[in-house]
Amino acid sequence: MFNSENLLLTFIFTVASLLHGISGIGVTLVSTTALASMYSLQHAIILIIFPSLVLNLMTWLIGGGRSIAENFCYYLKHYWLLALMSLLGSLLGVKLLLWVDSSYILVLLAAVIAFYVISNALGKRIILPATTPVLIVTGLIAGIIGGSTNAMSTILLMYLLGSSDDKNTIAKVGNMCYLLGKVAQIIVLRDSLMALPKADWLLIGLLTTVSLASLMIGIRLRQYLSQARFRQLVLVILTVLGLRVGWQGMVGLIG
């Protein structure tokens, strides 16, 4: 159980979950990019589903001055259409993961990471107008990208930044949509999940536990640590991993 590979995975999920606790995003993008350089993209996404689902659920429902029930009702009531579009897009995105050569999806993931890293490094954020047509299109595109690559946040944040200036709302609505993306992945990939060996389920349990503990630490560190410094480190990590994933995708296409 505690071989070098599993220790590396534990470290990856610890870092990703700390970032998620501090900033509200990060667990799926960092962990998917890292695991996609170690496993097939589909298997990487399968390993990430449950740890991400737990973190997304907690970030959505816990804290922010409301009870769990109040958070559930408030954000679902005000952002139900965005959540629905994200879910529908995610269902299509996971189907693409099964239908399309993974090399194309790896190149797409590398492109999304490059966009995320460059825009953050330059301090520029693309903000979309908070209109219903933009909401529908953004939700669908974010869902498709999220379902196939786990990189929904890079697209979804463009709309959320234009619809609210409250960081708490952005984090909670984002995680509500990410959670539904995980539900879509479970629905479409249920046969692959059921076929996982016991060793993989034990690993998923370990990663979920580690992620949960790291999330709580990240939430507590939020008031003490500089988000800017921590995110700079993550951008460096994503750059290295993104280049590796992009190279894998290009080699697969050429070969």
LINTARA-V698558 format. One record per run of one state. SS is the DSSP state (H for helix, E for strand, C for the rest). FROM is the first residue (numbers start at 1). TO is the last residue. If there is no record, write none. Layout:
<<SS,FROM,TO> <SS,FROM,TO>>
This chain:
<<C,1,3> <H,4,23> <C,24,26> <H,27,36> <C,37,40> <H,41,61> <C,62,67> <H,68,99> <C,100,101> <H,102,121> <C,122,131> <H,132,149> <C,150,151> <H,152,163> <C,164,166> <H,167,188> <C,189,189> <H,190,194> <C,195,197> <H,198,221> <C,222,226> <H,227,254> <C,255,255>>
